[in-house]
Amino acid sequence: MRAAKAAGDVLPVVKPDIDNVFKAVTDAVKGIAWVDDNQICVAVISKRYSDTPRIEMKIEEIKTNEH
């Protein structure tokens, strides 16, 4: 089971809820990575088991007609 979790074959369907983690992280970098999290237009999020728990973010600017 440990190997299956490490390979991503088994996903964690336990607390914390992924939407709560996403909200906490996006709120935490408000004023650093963006002015407000309402600027987020695309997000791909997932929870995985890991021996090194962490949050990884990749932030890219998307050009819009508003620029």
PESUL-V357771 format. One record per pair of residues at least 24 apart in sequence whose ideal C-beta (glycine too) atoms are under 7 Angstrom apart, sorted by the first residue. I is the first residue (numbers start at 0). GAP is how many residues later the second one is. Records with the same first field share a line. If there is no record, write none. Layout:
BEGIN
I: GAP / GAP
END
This chain:
BEGIN
4: 44
5: 43
7: 40
9: 39
10: 36 / 37
11: 35 / 37
17: 27 / 29
24: 30 / 32
32: 26
END
